[in-house]
Amino acid sequence: MSKKRVLSGIQPTHDSFHLGNYLGALKQWVQLQEDNDAFYCVVDLHALTVETDPKVLQKRILLSAAQLIAIGVDPSKCTLFIQSHVPAHNQLAWVLECITGFGEASRMTQFKDKSAKAGSDSARVGLFTYPMLQAADILLYQADLVPVGEDQRQHIELTRDLAGRFNARYGQTFQLPEAYILKAGAKINDIQDPTAKMSKSSGSAAGVIEIMDTPEANLKKIKSAITDAGREVRFDQAEKPGISNLLTIHSSLSGISIADLEKEFDGKGYGDFKTSVAEVVVEYLRPIRQRALDLLSDERHLINILHTGSSKAREVAGATLDATYKGLGVVS
C-alpha cells in the first residue's frame, strides 16, 4: 500500500514557536512523517501580507526551519523546504485566482476578520488572494491529507472546490485533498490569562511559553503564572483555570496523568506545584532549544538541508504545473 501524501506549512512570523503551537500541531507533524510521504514548508510568501523587515524575515525563516528540525521533523523522513524556493507556488496561484469568483474569495473568514480589524484601506490585496496561494501550496504536491485545525477547514473546502472546478473544465489534473483535522491535543492557554488560548497575537509575552526563550526566562514566567487564591491543586477549568492550565502543561510534557498529579500535590501549596511545572517545561524544552541553536550556528549547513528539500519539492511541483499548463492549452 502506497503512502499518503501529506502537506502542511507554517509561517515565519515570530522568532519562536510557542508551547501551544508545538502541542497543538507540530508534535503531530513529527508523528505523521513516520507513515506518510510528508511535505512540510516554511511559507515565507504568506508572511508578506503584512509589512516585513527583510533582515527579520530572513532570520525568522531560518529560525522556523531550525526549530522544526529540533522538535523532530526529520529531513531524511520528509521533504522540508522553503515555499519561495519553488516558483510554481506563485504560478499555480495565478491560475487558481483566474477561476475563483470574487464573491467566493470575499467570503473567506480570514480576509473578512483581518480586513475588518485593519480597515478596508489598510488591507492588502495579497490578504484577499492568500487563500488561492494556500490552495496552490496544497494542489502542487497532489496532497491526500492536509493537517489543519478546525478553523482551517474552510480553506480546504475552497481548495477542493477549485481543484474540482479545474478538473471538470480542463481534465483530471489535481488530487482532491482531505482535511486531516488534528487530534484534539492538550489545549494550552495563556499563563497570564488562563481563560484565553496561548497566542502571540493576542496574549502578552509574559503569558506565552516560547521554545527559544532561555530556561531562566521560562522558569520566571511559570513561577509568575496567574492562579487563584486557594491552595488545592485540582483540575477545575471553571473555578481554577490557572491551575488547570498548569496541570495540562505538566501532564502533556511529563506524561503523568492529571489525576496522578493531583494526588502527588495533595496537601502541597501552589509554590511547590509551580516549581515542578517549571522544571518539567525547562528540561523538556532545553534540548530542543539547544538543537535549534546548534543548527543556526552553522547557517550554511541548515540552508543546504533546505535546498535539498526544495529541489525535491520543485520536481514534484513542476510536474503538476506542467500538467496544469497542458490542460489550459499553454504552449510549452
C-alpha positions, -999 to 999 in steps of 0.1 A, spaced: 0 0 0 15 34 -11 19 61 15 -4 90 16 10 124 6 7 150 35 13 187 31 15 214 57 32 247 63 40 273 89 46 310 86 78 325 99 61 354 117 79 351 150 113 344 165 100 313 183 73 287 182 53 285 215 41 256 235 6 259 221 20 256 185 40 226 195 14 206 214 -15 216 191 1 209 157 38 205 153 42 175 175 17 157 152 38 167 122 65 146 137 42 116 140 27 120 105 61 118 88 66 82 100 39 66 79 32 92 52 51 109 24 52 143 42 60 177 26 65 204 52 73 240 43 81 274 58 56 295 40 76 327 37 54 342 9 24 341 31 43 363 56 44 391 31 7 400 36 19 424 63 48 448 62 81 430 69 117 439 77 139 419 52 165 411 78 139 400 104 121 378 78 154 361 68 162 354 104 127 340 111 127 317 81 159 301 94 147 301 130 115 283 119 134 257 99 158 251 128 130 247 153 111 223 130 142 200 128 149 204 165 114 192 175 118 161 154 108 170 118 134 148 101 146 158 66 156 122 59 119 111 65 101 141 49 106 169 24 113 201 43 116 232 22 110 270 18 80 280 -2 97 308 -21 123 283 -34 96 268 -55 83 294 -81 55 271 -91 36 282 -60 31 317 -75 25 303 -109 -3 280 -99 -18 306 -76 -23 329 -106 -42 301 -124 -64 295 -94 -71 332 -90 -84 332 -125 -110 305 -118 -120 319 -83 -151 341 -81 -148 375 -64 -177 366 -40 -162 333 -33 -129 349 -22 -147 377 -3 -164 351 20 -132 337 33 -132 342 71 -96 352 74 -99 381 49 -131 393 65 -117 392 100 -83 408 93 -96 434 69 -123 444 95 -96 449 121 -72 468 98 -99 487 78 -105 482 41 -80 509 31 -52 491 51 -60 455 39 -36 443 13 -46 426 -20 -23 398 -10 -45 391 20 -75 388 -3 -57 364 -27 -40 345 2 -64 315 0 -56 309 -36 -19 307 -28 -27 284 0 -47 262 -24 -17 262 -48 6 251 -19 -16 220 -14 -25 211 -50 10 214 -64 20 183 -43 -11 163 -50 -17 161 -13 -41 135 0 -41 149 35 -37 184 49 -32 186 87 -52 216 99 -72 228 129 -110 230 127 -107 267 120 -88 260 87 -115 237 73 -129 265 51 -95 268 33 -95 231 25 -131 233 12 -121 261 -12 -91 241 -23 -113 211 -31 -138 234 -50 -110 249 -71 -94 216 -79 -128 200 -88 -137 231 -110 -103 229 -128 -106 191 -133 -141 194 -147 -131 221 -172 -97 210 -183 -93 173 -174 -82 154 -144 -52 173 -130 -54 177 -93 -59 153 -64 -88 164 -42 -72 168 -7 -89 158 25 -86 178 57 -68 159 84 -83 175 114 -55 174 140 -64 153 170 -77 174 199 -45 175 218 -39 194 250 -54 229 249 -27 252 262 -39 286 274 -20 318 282 -4 315 316 -12 352 325 -48 349 311 -57 312 315 -92 316 300 -76 326 267 -57 305 241 -19 308 242 -12 331 213 14 357 204 -11 378 185 -35 383 214 -16 375 247 12 393 265 47 380 261 47 370 298 18 346 292 35 327 263 60 299 268 84 300 239 107 273 227 136 296 221 133 315 254 161 309 278 154 283 306 157 312 331 130 332 312 105 303 311 112 294 347 103 330 357 72 330 335 58 299 350 65 309 386 47 341 379 17 323 363 -17 335 373 -36 312 397 -64 316 422 -64 325 459 -67 289 470 -41 262 477 -56 230 464 -40 216 432 -71 204 414 -83 204 378 -114 226 376 -114 248 345 -144 269 358 -131 276 393 -93 271 388 -84 279 352 -48 288 360 -41 257 380 -59 236 354 -38 250 326 -6 243 345 -18 208 352 -24 203 315 10 216 306 28 194 332 8 163 321 14 169 284 51 171 288 58 147 317 33 120 306 19 119 341 -19 118 342 -37 148 357 -53 125 383 -18 113 394 -5 149 396 -35 159 418 -25 131 442 11 140 441 4 176 451 -24 169 475 -17 190 506 11 209 490 10 246 480 10 263 447 46 272 451 57 236 451 35 228 421 47 258 400 83 248 407 76 213 394 58 226 363 87 250 356 113 222 359 93 199 336 89 226 310 125 238 312 140 203 309 117 193 281 125 224 260 162 226 269 174 201 243 150 214 216 163 249 220 199 237 221 195 217 189 179 247 172 208 269 183 233 243 170 217 243 136 217 281 135 253 282 144 261 266 110 238 285 88 253 272 55 246 236 66 210 245 75 204 262 42 219 232 23 193 210 41 166 233 29 180 234 -6 179 196 -8 142 196 2 134 225 -21 150 206 -50 127 176 -45 97 199 -40 105 217 -73 104 183 -91 70 173 -78 55 208 -81 70 212 -116 52 181 -129 19 194 -116 24 228 -131 33 212 -165 1 192 -164 -19 223 -154 -5 243 -183 -10 215 -207 -47 213 -197 -51 250 -202 -35 249 -237 -4 269 -228 23 262 -254 54 248 -237 
